[in-house]
Amino acid sequence: MNVSSGRNGATRDKSPDHMPTGRYASGFANTLMSKDVRLYLNAVQGQDGPTTIGTVTAALWERFGAAEPGADFTCVFSFVERF
C-alpha cells in the first residue's frame, strides 16, 4: 500500500505507529479534525456537491470530539472499535 500514490501519512505513520500500538500521540486533536471535516463539508455543500459520506464522517468526528474533547485524533480507532 505504501508505494507510489498510495503512500500517505496515514498509511506510513498513523496506522502502524499509533493506532495498533495504542500510543495515540500524533499531536493533532480530535476537535481540530472535527472542525476541519465540518469546513470541508460546508465547502462541498456550498458547491452543491455530494455530501452523503461527508455528513456521516462529520457526525462521527463531532461525536468523538464531544465524548473525548481534545483527545489525539488517532484515538478515533479505539473510539470506533467500541461501537
mmCIF file of the N, C-alpha and C atoms, coordinates in Angstrom:
data_MODEL
# 
_entry.id   MODEL 
# 
loop_
_atom_site.group_PDB 
_atom_site.id 
_atom_site.type_symbol 
_atom_site.label_atom_id 
_atom_site.label_alt_id 
_atom_site.label_comp_id 
_atom_site.label_asym_id 
_atom_site.label_entity_id 
_atom_site.label_seq_id 
_atom_site.pdbx_PDB_ins_code 
_atom_site.Cartn_x 
_atom_site.Cartn_y 
_atom_site.Cartn_z 
_atom_site.occupancy 
_atom_site.B_iso_or_equiv 
_atom_site.pdbx_formal_charge 
_atom_site.auth_seq_id 
_atom_site.auth_comp_id 
_atom_site.auth_asym_id 
_atom_site.auth_atom_id 
_atom_site.pdbx_PDB_model_num 
ATOM 1   N N  . MET A 1 1  ? 0.820   -1.190 0.000  1.00 0.00 ? 1  MET A N  1 
ATOM 2   C CA . MET A 1 1  ? 0.000   0.000  0.000  1.00 0.00 ? 1  MET A CA 1 
ATOM 3   C C  . MET A 1 1  ? 0.871   1.264  0.000  1.00 0.00 ? 1  MET A C  1 
ATOM 4   N N  . ASN A 1 2  ? 2.038   1.205  0.570  1.00 0.00 ? 2  ASN A N  1 
ATOM 5   C CA . ASN A 1 2  ? 2.887   2.394  0.686  1.00 0.00 ? 2  ASN A CA 1 
ATOM 6   C C  . ASN A 1 2  ? 3.828   2.584  -0.492 1.00 0.00 ? 2  ASN A C  1 
ATOM 7   N N  . VAL A 1 3  ? 3.320   2.431  -1.682 1.00 0.00 ? 3  VAL A N  1 
ATOM 8   C CA . VAL A 1 3  ? 4.107   2.691  -2.874 1.00 0.00 ? 3  VAL A CA 1 
ATOM 9   C C  . VAL A 1 3  ? 3.359   3.668  -3.762 1.00 0.00 ? 3  VAL A C  1 
ATOM 10  N N  . SER A 1 4  ? 4.100   4.443  -4.487 1.00 0.00 ? 4  SER A N  1 
ATOM 11  C CA . SER A 1 4  ? 3.539   5.381  -5.455 1.00 0.00 ? 4  SER A CA 1 
ATOM 12  C C  . SER A 1 4  ? 2.482   6.271  -4.821 1.00 0.00 ? 4  SER A C  1 
ATOM 13  N N  . SER A 1 5  ? 1.334   6.412  -5.458 1.00 0.00 ? 5  SER A N  1 
ATOM 14  C CA . SER A 1 5  ? 0.309   7.351  -4.984 1.00 0.00 ? 5  SER A CA 1 
ATOM 15  C C  . SER A 1 5  ? -0.450  6.840  -3.766 1.00 0.00 ? 5  SER A C  1 
ATOM 16  N N  . GLY A 1 6  ? -0.277  5.560  -3.408 1.00 0.00 ? 6  GLY A N  1 
ATOM 17  C CA . GLY A 1 6  ? -0.951  5.029  -2.225 1.00 0.00 ? 6  GLY A CA 1 
ATOM 18  C C  . GLY A 1 6  ? -0.295  5.447  -0.924 1.00 0.00 ? 6  GLY A C  1 
ATOM 19  N N  . ARG A 1 7  ? 0.930   5.919  -1.007 1.00 0.00 ? 7  ARG A N  1 
ATOM 20  C CA . ARG A 1 7  ? 1.671   6.302  0.197  1.00 0.00 ? 7  ARG A CA 1 
ATOM 21  C C  . ARG A 1 7  ? 1.160   7.629  0.741  1.00 0.00 ? 7  ARG A C  1 
ATOM 22  N N  . ASN A 1 8  ? 0.884   7.669  2.021  1.00 0.00 ? 8  ASN A N  1 
ATOM 23  C CA . ASN A 1 8  ? 0.426   8.907  2.659  1.00 0.00 ? 8  ASN A CA 1 
ATOM 24  C C  . ASN A 1 8  ? 0.717   8.833  4.153  1.00 0.00 ? 8  ASN A C  1 
ATOM 25  N N  . GLY A 1 9  ? 0.478   9.916  4.834  1.00 0.00 ? 9  GLY A N  1 
ATOM 26  C CA . GLY A 1 9  ? 0.771   9.993  6.261  1.00 0.00 ? 9  GLY A CA 1 
ATOM 27  C C  . GLY A 1 9  ? 0.015   8.976  7.096  1.00 0.00 ? 9  GLY A C  1 
ATOM 28  N N  . ALA A 1 10 ? -1.196  8.671  6.693  1.00 0.00 ? 10 ALA A N  1 
ATOM 29  C CA . ALA A 1 10 ? -1.994  7.715  7.455  1.00 0.00 ? 10 ALA A CA 1 
ATOM 30  C C  . ALA A 1 10 ? -1.429  6.305  7.354  1.00 0.00 ? 10 ALA A C  1 
ATOM 31  N N  . THR A 1 11 ? -1.040  5.897  6.157  1.00 0.00 ? 11 THR A N  1 
ATOM 32  C CA . THR A 1 11 ? -0.530  4.541  5.988  1.00 0.00 ? 11 THR A CA 1 
ATOM 33  C C  . THR A 1 11 ? 0.943   4.408  6.376  1.00 0.00 ? 11 THR A C  1 
ATOM 34  N N  . ARG A 1 12 ? 1.681   5.493  6.313  1.00 0.00 ? 12 ARG A N  1 
ATOM 35  C CA . ARG A 1 12 ? 3.113   5.467  6.620  1.00 0.00 ? 12 ARG A CA 1 
ATOM 36  C C  . ARG A 1 12 ? 3.382   5.658  8.109  1.00 0.00 ? 12 ARG A C  1 
ATOM 37  N N  . ASP A 1 13 ? 2.557   6.433  8.795  1.00 0.00 ? 13 ASP A N  1 
ATOM 38  C CA . ASP A 1 13 ? 2.846   6.811  10.181 1.00 0.00 ? 13 ASP A CA 1 
ATOM 39  C C  . ASP A 1 13 ? 1.694   6.504  11.132 1.00 0.00 ? 13 ASP A C  1 
ATOM 40  N N  . LYS A 1 14 ? 0.540   7.058  10.865 1.00 0.00 ? 14 LYS A N  1 
ATOM 41  C CA . LYS A 1 14 ? -0.564  6.965  11.832 1.00 0.00 ? 14 LYS A CA 1 
ATOM 42  C C  . LYS A 1 14 ? -1.009  5.529  12.079 1.00 0.00 ? 14 LYS A C  1 
ATOM 43  N N  . SER A 1 15 ? -1.257  4.784  11.026 1.00 0.00 ? 15 SER A N  1 
ATOM 44  C CA . SER A 1 15 ? -1.738  3.414  11.206 1.00 0.00 ? 15 SER A CA 1 
ATOM 45  C C  . SER A 1 15 ? -0.720  2.516  11.903 1.00 0.00 ? 15 SER A C  1 
ATOM 46  N N  . PRO A 1 16 ? 0.512   2.414  11.422 1.00 0.00 ? 16 PRO A N  1 
ATOM 47  C CA . PRO A 1 16 ? 1.429   1.479  12.086 1.00 0.00 ? 16 PRO A CA 1 
ATOM 48  C C  . PRO A 1 16 ? 1.988   1.965  13.419 1.00 0.00 ? 16 PRO A C  1 
ATOM 49  N N  . ASP A 1 17 ? 2.163   3.269  13.596 1.00 0.00 ? 17 ASP A N  1 
ATOM 50  C CA . ASP A 1 17 ? 2.839   3.780  14.791 1.00 0.00 ? 17 ASP A CA 1 
ATOM 51  C C  . ASP A 1 17 ? 1.910   4.201  15.926 1.00 0.00 ? 17 ASP A C  1 
ATOM 52  N N  . HIS A 1 18 ? 0.667   4.468  15.642 1.00 0.00 ? 18 HIS A N  1 
ATOM 53  C CA . HIS A 1 18 ? -0.215  4.990  16.681 1.00 0.00 ? 18 HIS A CA 1 
ATOM 54  C C  . HIS A 1 18 ? -1.419  4.099  16.964 1.00 0.00 ? 18 HIS A C  1 
ATOM 55  N N  . MET A 1 19 ? -2.154  3.750  15.953 1.00 0.00 ? 19 MET A N  1 
ATOM 56  C CA . MET A 1 19 ? -3.411  3.047  16.174 1.00 0.00 ? 19 MET A CA 1 
ATOM 57  C C  . MET A 1 19 ? -3.241  1.648  16.777 1.00 0.00 ? 19 MET A C  1 
ATOM 58  N N  . PRO A 1 20 ? -2.531  0.729  16.119 1.00 0.00 ? 20 PRO A N  1 
ATOM 59  C CA . PRO A 1 20 ? -2.449  -0.614 16.704 1.00 0.00 ? 20 PRO A CA 1 
ATOM 60  C C  . PRO A 1 20 ? -1.598  -0.697 17.969 1.00 0.00 ? 20 PRO A C  1 
ATOM 61  N N  . THR A 1 21 ? -0.704  0.242  18.158 1.00 0.00 ? 21 THR A N  1 
ATOM 62  C CA . THR A 1 21 ? 0.161   0.216  19.340 1.00 0.00 ? 21 THR A CA 1 
ATOM 63  C C  . THR A 1 21 ? -0.502  0.841  20.555 1.00 0.00 ? 21 THR A C  1 
ATOM 64  N N  . GLY A 1 22 ? -1.570  1.611  20.327 1.00 0.00 ? 22 GLY A N  1 
ATOM 65  C CA . GLY A 1 22 ? -2.231  2.296  21.434 1.00 0.00 ? 22 GLY A CA 1 
ATOM 66  C C  . GLY A 1 22 ? -1.482  3.522  21.906 1.00 0.00 ? 22 GLY A C  1 
ATOM 67  N N  . ARG A 1 23 ? -0.495  3.969  21.150 1.00 0.00 ? 23 ARG A N  1 
ATOM 68  C CA . ARG A 1 23 ? 0.302   5.138  21.546 1.00 0.00 ? 23 ARG A CA 1 
ATOM 69  C C  . ARG A 1 23 ? -0.489  6.430  21.421 1.00 0.00 ? 23 ARG A C  1 
ATOM 70  N N  . TYR A 1 24 ? -1.226  6.613  20.362 1.00 0.00 ? 24 TYR A N  1 
ATOM 71  C CA . TYR A 1 24 ? -2.128  7.753  20.166 1.00 0.00 ? 24 TYR A CA 1 
ATOM 72  C C  . TYR A 1 24 ? -1.493  9.100  20.532 1.00 0.00 ? 24 TYR A C  1 
ATOM 73  N N  . ALA A 1 25 ? -0.410  9.432  19.888 1.00 0.00 ? 25 ALA A N  1 
ATOM 74  C CA . ALA A 1 25 ? 0.273   10.685 20.204 1.00 0.00 ? 25 ALA A CA 1 
ATOM 75  C C  . ALA A 1 25 ? 0.771   11.371 18.939 1.00 0.00 ? 25 ALA A C  1 
ATOM 76  N N  . SER A 1 26 ? -0.110  11.574 17.977 1.00 0.00 ? 26 SER A N  1 
ATOM 77  C CA . SER A 1 26 ? 0.312   12.206 16.722 1.00 0.00 ? 26 SER A CA 1 
ATOM 78  C C  . SER A 1 26 ? 0.436   13.714 16.854 1.00 0.00 ? 26 SER A C  1 
ATOM 79  N N  . GLY A 1 27 ? -0.223  14.287 17.868 1.00 0.00 ? 27 GLY A N  1 
ATOM 80  C CA . GLY A 1 27 ? -0.131  15.725 18.097 1.00 0.00 ? 27 GLY A CA 1 
ATOM 81  C C  . GLY A 1 27 ? -1.223  16.548 17.446 1.00 0.00 ? 27 GLY A C  1 
ATOM 82  N N  . PHE A 1 28 ? -2.311  15.912 17.048 1.00 0.00 ? 28 PHE A N  1 
ATOM 83  C CA . PHE A 1 28 ? -3.425  16.637 16.421 1.00 0.00 ? 28 PHE A CA 1 
ATOM 84  C C  . PHE A 1 28 ? -4.713  16.232 17.121 1.00 0.00 ? 28 PHE A C  1 
ATOM 85  N N  . ALA A 1 29 ? -5.449  17.203 17.639 1.00 0.00 ? 29 ALA A N  1 
ATOM 86  C CA . ALA A 1 29 ? -6.644  16.931 18.448 1.00 0.00 ? 29 ALA A CA 1 
ATOM 87  C C  . ALA A 1 29 ? -7.858  16.553 17.608 1.00 0.00 ? 29 ALA A C  1 
ATOM 88  N N  . ASN A 1 30 ? -8.675  15.698 18.176 1.00 0.00 ? 30 ASN A N  1 
ATOM 89  C CA . ASN A 1 30 ? -9.904  15.282 17.501 1.00 0.00 ? 30 ASN A CA 1 
ATOM 90  C C  . ASN A 1 30 ? -10.850 16.463 17.255 1.00 0.00 ? 30 ASN A C  1 
ATOM 91  N N  . THR A 1 31 ? -10.844 17.435 18.129 1.00 0.00 ? 31 THR A N  1 
ATOM 92  C CA . THR A 1 31 ? -11.715 18.600 17.946 1.00 0.00 ? 31 THR A CA 1 
ATOM 93  C C  . THR A 1 31 ? -11.277 19.435 16.743 1.00 0.00 ? 31 THR A C  1 
ATOM 94  N N  . LEU A 1 32 ? -9.971  19.468 16.476 1.00 0.00 ? 32 LEU A N  1 
ATOM 95  C CA . LEU A 1 32 ? -9.492  20.159 15.276 1.00 0.00 ? 32 LEU A CA 1 
ATOM 96  C C  . LEU A 1 32 ? -9.874  19.383 14.016 1.00 0.00 ? 32 LEU A C  1 
ATOM 97  N N  . MET A 1 33 ? -9.800  18.068 14.093 1.00 0.00 ? 33 MET A N  1 
ATOM 98  C CA . MET A 1 33 ? -10.223 17.246 12.949 1.00 0.00 ? 33 MET A CA 1 
ATOM 99  C C  . MET A 1 33 ? -11.714 17.453 12.692 1.00 0.00 ? 33 MET A C  1 
ATOM 100 N N  . SER A 1 34 ? -12.488 17.498 13.742 1.00 0.00 ? 34 SER A N  1 
ATOM 101 C CA . SER A 1 34 ? -13.925 17.727 13.600 1.00 0.00 ? 34 SER A CA 1 
ATOM 102 C C  . SER A 1 34 ? -14.190 19.063 12.904 1.00 0.00 ? 34 SER A C  1 
ATOM 103 N N  . LYS A 1 35 ? -13.461 20.096 13.315 1.00 0.00 ? 35 LYS A N  1 
ATOM 104 C CA . LYS A 1 35 ? -13.598 21.411 12.687 1.00 0.00 ? 35 LYS A CA 1 
ATOM 105 C C  . LYS A 1 35 ? -13.223 21.362 11.216 1.00 0.00 ? 35 LYS A C  1 
ATOM 106 N N  . ASP A 1 36 ? -12.123 20.700 10.912 1.00 0.00 ? 36 ASP A N  1 
ATOM 107 C CA . ASP A 1 36 ? -11.665 20.616 9.515  1.00 0.00 ? 36 ASP A CA 1 
ATOM 108 C C  . ASP A 1 36 ? -12.647 19.852 8.635  1.00 0.00 ? 36 ASP A C  1 
ATOM 109 N N  . VAL A 1 37 ? -13.186 18.763 9.157  1.00 0.00 ? 37 VAL A N  1 
ATOM 110 C CA . VAL A 1 37 ? -14.170 17.996 8.387  1.00 0.00 ? 37 VAL A CA 1 
ATOM 111 C C  . VAL A 1 37 ? -15.424 18.832 8.163  1.00 0.00 ? 37 VAL A C  1 
ATOM 112 N N  . ARG A 1 38 ? -15.830 19.581 9.176  1.00 0.00 ? 38 ARG A N  1 
ATOM 113 C CA . ARG A 1 38 ? -17.013 20.439 9.040  1.00 0.00 ? 38 ARG A CA 1 
ATOM 114 C C  . ARG A 1 38 ? -16.756 21.527 7.992  1.00 0.00 ? 38 ARG A C  1 
ATOM 115 N N  . LEU A 1 39 ? -15.574 22.133 7.982  1.00 0.00 ? 39 LEU A N  1 
ATOM 116 C CA . LEU A 1 39 ? -15.241 23.139 6.966  1.00 0.00 ? 39 LEU A CA 1 
ATOM 117 C C  . LEU A 1 39 ? -15.292 22.544 5.566  1.00 0.00 ? 39 LEU A C  1 
ATOM 118 N N  . TYR A 1 40 ? -14.755 21.350 5.424  1.00 0.00 ? 40 TYR A N  1 
ATOM 119 C CA . TYR A 1 40 ? -14.803 20.656 4.133  1.00 0.00 ? 40 TYR A CA 1 
ATOM 120 C C  . TYR A 1 40 ? -16.248 20.434 3.704  1.00 0.00 ? 40 TYR A C  1 
ATOM 121 N N  . LEU A 1 41 ? -17.066 19.920 4.626  1.00 0.00 ? 41 LEU A N  1 
ATOM 122 C CA . LEU A 1 41 ? -18.457 19.638 4.301  1.00 0.00 ? 41 LEU A CA 1 
ATOM 123 C C  . LEU A 1 41 ? -19.202 20.914 3.921  1.00 0.00 ? 41 LEU A C  1 
ATOM 124 N N  . ASN A 1 42 ? -18.958 21.995 4.625  1.00 0.00 ? 42 ASN A N  1 
ATOM 125 C CA . ASN A 1 42 ? -19.590 23.271 4.278  1.00 0.00 ? 42 ASN A CA 1 
ATOM 126 C C  . ASN A 1 42 ? -19.190 23.738 2.887  1.00 0.00 ? 42 ASN A C  1 
ATOM 127 N N  . ALA A 1 43 ? -17.928 23.540 2.524  1.00 0.00 ? 43 ALA A N  1 
ATOM 128 C CA . ALA A 1 43 ? -17.462 23.932 1.197  1.00 0.00 ? 43 ALA A CA 1 
ATOM 129 C C  . ALA A 1 43 ? -18.134 23.089 0.115  1.00 0.00 ? 43 ALA A C  1 
ATOM 130 N N  . VAL A 1 44 ? -18.257 21.799 0.347  1.00 0.00 ? 44 VAL A N  1 
ATOM 131 C CA . VAL A 1 44 ? -18.921 20.912 -0.612 1.00 0.00 ? 44 VAL A CA 1 
ATOM 132 C C  . VAL A 1 44 ? -20.388 21.299 -0.765 1.00 0.00 ? 44 VAL A C  1 
ATOM 133 N N  . GLN A 1 45 ? -21.035 21.555 0.361  1.00 0.00 ? 45 GLN A N  1 
ATOM 134 C CA . GLN A 1 45 ? -22.441 21.958 0.313  1.00 0.00 ? 45 GLN A CA 1 
ATOM 135 C C  . GLN A 1 45 ? -22.611 23.274 -0.434 1.00 0.00 ? 45 GLN A C  1 
ATOM 136 N N  . GLY A 1 46 ? -21.660 24.177 -0.273 1.00 0.00 ? 46 GLY A N  1 
ATOM 137 C CA . GLY A 1 46 ? -21.705 25.467 -0.951 1.00 0.00 ? 46 GLY A CA 1 
ATOM 138 C C  . GLY A 1 46 ? -21.590 25.349 -2.465 1.00 0.00 ? 46 GLY A C  1 
ATOM 139 N N  . GLN A 1 47 ? -21.058 24.231 -2.920 1.00 0.00 ? 47 GLN A N  1 
ATOM 140 C CA . GLN A 1 47 ? -20.920 23.995 -4.356 1.00 0.00 ? 47 GLN A CA 1 
ATOM 141 C C  . GLN A 1 47 ? -21.924 22.952 -4.846 1.00 0.00 ? 47 GLN A C  1 
ATOM 142 N N  . ASP A 1 48 ? -22.910 22.665 -4.014 1.00 0.00 ? 48 ASP A N  1 
ATOM 143 C CA . ASP A 1 48 ? -23.936 21.666 -4.325 1.00 0.00 ? 48 ASP A CA 1 
ATOM 144 C C  . ASP A 1 48 ? -23.334 20.310 -4.675 1.00 0.00 ? 48 ASP A C  1 
ATOM 145 N N  . GLY A 1 49 ? -22.272 19.956 -3.998 1.00 0.00 ? 49 GLY A N  1 
ATOM 146 C CA . GLY A 1 49 ? -21.623 18.666 -4.222 1.00 0.00 ? 49 GLY A CA 1 
ATOM 147 C C  . GLY A 1 49 ? -22.265 17.576 -3.385 1.00 0.00 ? 49 GLY A C  1 
ATOM 148 N N  . PRO A 1 50 ? -21.875 16.335 -3.608 1.00 0.00 ? 50 PRO A N  1 
ATOM 149 C CA . PRO A 1 50 ? -22.422 15.212 -2.849 1.00 0.00 ? 50 PRO A CA 1 
ATOM 150 C C  . PRO A 1 50 ? -21.932 15.242 -1.399 1.00 0.00 ? 50 PRO A C  1 
ATOM 151 N N  . THR A 1 51 ? -22.820 15.012 -0.476 1.00 0.00 ? 51 THR A N  1 
ATOM 152 C CA . THR A 1 51 ? -22.465 15.145 0.939  1.00 0.00 ? 51 THR A CA 1 
ATOM 153 C C  . THR A 1 51 ? -22.768 13.912 1.786  1.00 0.00 ? 51 THR A C  1 
ATOM 154 N N  . THR A 1 52 ? -23.205 12.836 1.187  1.00 0.00 ? 52 THR A N  1 
ATOM 155 C CA . THR A 1 52 ? -23.613 11.673 1.979  1.00 0.00 ? 52 THR A CA 1 
ATOM 156 C C  . THR A 1 52 ? -22.501 11.173 2.886  1.00 0.00 ? 52 THR A C  1 
ATOM 157 N N  . ILE A 1 53 ? -21.347 10.883 2.331  1.00 0.00 ? 53 ILE A N  1 
ATOM 158 C CA . ILE A 1 53 ? -20.237 10.364 3.133  1.00 0.00 ? 53 ILE A CA 1 
ATOM 159 C C  . ILE A 1 53 ? -19.683 11.448 4.048  1.00 0.00 ? 53 ILE A C  1 
ATOM 160 N N  . GLY A 1 54 ? -19.619 12.673 3.562  1.00 0.00 ? 54 GLY A N  1 
ATOM 161 C CA . GLY A 1 54 ? -19.129 13.779 4.379  1.00 0.00 ? 54 GLY A CA 1 
ATOM 162 C C  . GLY A 1 54 ? -19.993 14.027 5.605  1.00 0.00 ? 54 GLY A C  1 
ATOM 163 N N  . THR A 1 55 ? -21.283 13.891 5.456  1.00 0.00 ? 55 THR A N  1 
ATOM 164 C CA . THR A 1 55 ? -22.199 14.094 6.583  1.00 0.00 ? 55 THR A CA 1 
ATOM 165 C C  . THR A 1 55 ? -21.976 13.036 7.658  1.00 0.00 ? 55 THR A C  1 
ATOM 166 N N  . VAL A 1 56 ? -21.842 11.794 7.239  1.00 0.00 ? 56 VAL A N  1 
ATOM 167 C CA . VAL A 1 56 ? -21.588 10.699 8.189  1.00 0.00 ? 56 VAL A CA 1 
ATOM 168 C C  . VAL A 1 56 ? -20.234 10.886 8.860  1.00 0.00 ? 56 VAL A C  1 
ATOM 169 N N  . THR A 1 57 ? -19.232 11.268 8.080  1.00 0.00 ? 57 THR A N  1 
ATOM 170 C CA . THR A 1 57 ? -17.887 11.477 8.619  1.00 0.00 ? 57 THR A CA 1 
ATOM 171 C C  . THR A 1 57 ? -17.880 12.620 9.628  1.00 0.00 ? 57 THR A C  1 
ATOM 172 N N  . ALA A 1 58 ? -18.538 13.723 9.292  1.00 0.00 ? 58 ALA A N  1 
ATOM 173 C CA . ALA A 1 58 ? -18.609 14.869 10.209 1.00 0.00 ? 58 ALA A CA 1 
ATOM 174 C C  . ALA A 1 58 ? -19.314 14.479 11.500 1.00 0.00 ? 58 ALA A C  1 
ATOM 175 N N  . ALA A 1 59 ? -20.379 13.707 11.398 1.00 0.00 ? 59 ALA A N  1 
ATOM 176 C CA . ALA A 1 59 ? -21.115 13.275 12.590 1.00 0.00 ? 59 ALA A CA 1 
ATOM 177 C C  . ALA A 1 59 ? -20.237 12.409 13.494 1.00 0.00 ? 59 ALA A C  1 
ATOM 178 N N  . LEU A 1 60 ? -19.440 11.524 12.901 1.00 0.00 ? 60 LEU A N  1 
ATOM 179 C CA . LEU A 1 60 ? -18.538 10.679 13.684 1.00 0.00 ? 60 LEU A CA 1 
ATOM 180 C C  . LEU A 1 60 ? -17.522 11.524 14.439 1.00 0.00 ? 60 LEU A C  1 
ATOM 181 N N  . TRP A 1 61 ? -16.872 12.470 13.734 1.00 0.00 ? 61 TRP A N  1 
ATOM 182 C CA . TRP A 1 61 ? -15.861 13.302 14.388 1.00 0.00 ? 61 TRP A CA 1 
ATOM 183 C C  . TRP A 1 61 ? -16.478 14.214 15.443 1.00 0.00 ? 61 TRP A C  1 
ATOM 184 N N  . GLU A 1 62 ? -17.672 14.712 15.213 1.00 0.00 ? 62 GLU A N  1 
ATOM 185 C CA . GLU A 1 62 ? -18.344 15.541 16.224 1.00 0.00 ? 62 GLU A CA 1 
ATOM 186 C C  . GLU A 1 62 ? -18.670 14.717 17.457 1.00 0.00 ? 62 GLU A C  1 
ATOM 187 N N  . ARG A 1 63 ? -19.141 13.491 17.240 1.00 0.00 ? 63 ARG A N  1 
ATOM 188 C CA . ARG A 1 63 ? -19.471 12.604 18.362 1.00 0.00 ? 63 ARG A CA 1 
ATOM 189 C C  . ARG A 1 63 ? -18.214 12.264 19.156 1.00 0.00 ? 63 ARG A C  1 
ATOM 190 N N  . PHE A 1 64 ? -17.139 11.946 18.455 1.00 0.00 ? 64 PHE A N  1 
ATOM 191 C CA . PHE A 1 64 ? -15.875 11.638 19.112 1.00 0.00 ? 64 PHE A CA 1 
ATOM 192 C C  . PHE A 1 64 ? -15.346 12.851 19.872 1.00 0.00 ? 64 PHE A C  1 
ATOM 193 N N  . GLY A 1 65 ? -15.404 14.028 19.263 1.00 0.00 ? 65 GLY A N  1 
ATOM 194 C CA . GLY A 1 65 ? -14.943 15.249 19.920 1.00 0.00 ? 65 GLY A CA 1 
ATOM 195 C C  . GLY A 1 65 ? -15.738 15.583 21.168 1.00 0.00 ? 65 GLY A C  1 
ATOM 196 N N  . ALA A 1 66 ? -17.037 15.320 21.131 1.00 0.00 ? 66 ALA A N  1 
ATOM 197 C CA . ALA A 1 66 ? -17.885 15.581 22.298 1.00 0.00 ? 66 ALA A CA 1 
ATOM 198 C C  . ALA A 1 66 ? -17.631 14.566 23.411 1.00 0.00 ? 66 ALA A C  1 
ATOM 199 N N  . ALA A 1 67 ? -17.371 13.320 23.032 1.00 0.00 ? 67 ALA A N  1 
ATOM 200 C CA . ALA A 1 67 ? -17.159 12.271 24.025 1.00 0.00 ? 67 ALA A CA 1 
ATOM 201 C C  . ALA A 1 67 ? -15.791 12.369 24.694 1.00 0.00 ? 67 ALA A C  1 
ATOM 202 N N  . GLU A 1 68 ? -14.776 12.768 23.920 1.00 0.00 ? 68 GLU A N  1 
ATOM 203 C CA . GLU A 1 68 ? -13.406 12.829 24.429 1.00 0.00 ? 68 GLU A CA 1 
ATOM 204 C C  . GLU A 1 68 ? -12.720 14.098 23.930 1.00 0.00 ? 68 GLU A C  1 
ATOM 205 N N  . PRO A 1 69 ? -13.176 15.275 24.361 1.00 0.00 ? 69 PRO A N  1 
ATOM 206 C CA . PRO A 1 69 ? -12.630 16.533 23.842 1.00 0.00 ? 69 PRO A CA 1 
ATOM 207 C C  . PRO A 1 69 ? -11.117 16.639 24.006 1.00 0.00 ? 69 PRO A C  1 
ATOM 208 N N  . GLY A 1 70 ? -10.452 16.999 22.903 1.00 0.00 ? 70 GLY A N  1 
ATOM 209 C CA . GLY A 1 70 ? -9.015  17.223 22.937 1.00 0.00 ? 70 GLY A CA 1 
ATOM 210 C C  . GLY A 1 70 ? -8.172  15.962 22.819 1.00 0.00 ? 70 GLY A C  1 
ATOM 211 N N  . ALA A 1 71 ? -8.806  14.805 22.680 1.00 0.00 ? 71 ALA A N  1 
ATOM 212 C CA . ALA A 1 71 ? -8.041  13.560 22.526 1.00 0.00 ? 71 ALA A CA 1 
ATOM 213 C C  . ALA A 1 71 ? -7.293  13.586 21.198 1.00 0.00 ? 71 ALA A C  1 
ATOM 214 N N  . ASP A 1 72 ? -6.190  12.865 21.136 1.00 0.00 ? 72 ASP A N  1 
ATOM 215 C CA . ASP A 1 72 ? -5.448  12.767 19.887 1.00 0.00 ? 72 ASP A CA 1 
ATOM 216 C C  . ASP A 1 72 ? -6.361  12.149 18.829 1.00 0.00 ? 72 ASP A C  1 
ATOM 217 N N  . PHE A 1 73 ? -6.295  12.676 17.614 1.00 0.00 ? 73 PHE A N  1 
ATOM 218 C CA . PHE A 1 73 ? -7.232  12.231 16.603 1.00 0.00 ? 73 PHE A CA 1 
ATOM 219 C C  . PHE A 1 73 ? -7.027  10.769 16.211 1.00 0.00 ? 73 PHE A C  1 
ATOM 220 N N  . THR A 1 74 ? -5.840  10.208 16.461 1.00 0.00 ? 74 THR A N  1 
ATOM 221 C CA . THR A 1 74 ? -5.636  8.794  16.157 1.00 0.00 ? 74 THR A CA 1 
ATOM 222 C C  . THR A 1 74 ? -6.406  7.890  17.119 1.00 0.00 ? 74 THR A C  1 
ATOM 223 N N  . CYS A 1 75 ? -6.894  8.427  18.217 1.00 0.00 ? 75 CYS A N  1 
ATOM 224 C CA . CYS A 1 75 ? -7.735  7.658  19.140 1.00 0.00 ? 75 CYS A CA 1 
ATOM 225 C C  . CYS A 1 75 ? -9.075  7.295  18.517 1.00 0.00 ? 75 CYS A C  1 
ATOM 226 N N  . VAL A 1 76 ? -9.386  7.859  17.367 1.00 0.00 ? 76 VAL A N  1 
ATOM 227 C CA . VAL A 1 76 ? -10.643 7.530  16.700 1.00 0.00 ? 76 VAL A CA 1 
ATOM 228 C C  . VAL A 1 76 ? -10.714 6.018  16.461 1.00 0.00 ? 76 VAL A C  1 
ATOM 229 N N  . PHE A 1 77 ? -9.574  5.383  16.275 1.00 0.00 ? 77 PHE A N  1 
ATOM 230 C CA . PHE A 1 77 ? -9.519  3.935  16.078 1.00 0.00 ? 77 PHE A CA 1 
ATOM 231 C C  . PHE A 1 77 ? -10.180 3.220  17.252 1.00 0.00 ? 77 PHE A C  1 
ATOM 232 N N  . SER A 1 78 ? -9.785  3.533  18.474 1.00 0.00 ? 78 SER A N  1 
ATOM 233 C CA . SER A 1 78 ? -10.367 2.880  19.653 1.00 0.00 ? 78 SER A CA 1 
ATOM 234 C C  . SER A 1 78 ? -11.795 3.342  19.896 1.00 0.00 ? 78 SER A C  1 
ATOM 235 N N  . PHE A 1 79 ? -12.104 4.592  19.549 1.00 0.00 ? 79 PHE A N  1 
ATOM 236 C CA . PHE A 1 79 ? -13.473 5.104  19.703 1.00 0.00 ? 79 PHE A CA 1 
ATOM 237 C C  . PHE A 1 79 ? -14.431 4.319  18.814 1.00 0.00 ? 79 PHE A C  1 
ATOM 238 N N  . VAL A 1 80 ? -14.073 4.124  17.577 1.00 0.00 ? 80 VAL A N  1 
ATOM 239 C CA . VAL A 1 80 ? -14.928 3.402  16.624 1.00 0.00 ? 80 VAL A CA 1 
ATOM 240 C C  . VAL A 1 80 ? -14.992 1.919  16.989 1.00 0.00 ? 80 VAL A C  1 
ATOM 241 N N  . GLU A 1 81 ? -13.902 1.381  17.485 1.00 0.00 ? 81 GLU A N  1 
ATOM 242 C CA . GLU A 1 81 ? -13.857 -0.027 17.860 1.00 0.00 ? 81 GLU A CA 1 
ATOM 243 C C  . GLU A 1 81 ? -14.894 -0.378 18.929 1.00 0.00 ? 81 GLU A C  1 
ATOM 244 N N  . ARG A 1 82 ? -15.216 0.568  19.793 1.00 0.00 ? 82 ARG A N  1 
ATOM 245 C CA . ARG A 1 82 ? -16.169 0.313  20.877 1.00 0.00 ? 82 ARG A CA 1 
ATOM 246 C C  . ARG A 1 82 ? -17.608 0.211  20.391 1.00 0.00 ? 82 ARG A C  1 
ATOM 247 N N  . PHE A 1 83 ? -17.852 0.654  19.147 1.00 0.00 ? 83 PHE A N  1 
ATOM 248 C CA . PHE A 1 83 ? -19.240 0.655  18.650 1.00 0.00 ? 83 PHE A CA 1 
ATOM 249 C C  . PHE A 1 83 ? -19.462 -0.367 17.604 1.00 0.00 ? 83 PHE A C  1 
# 
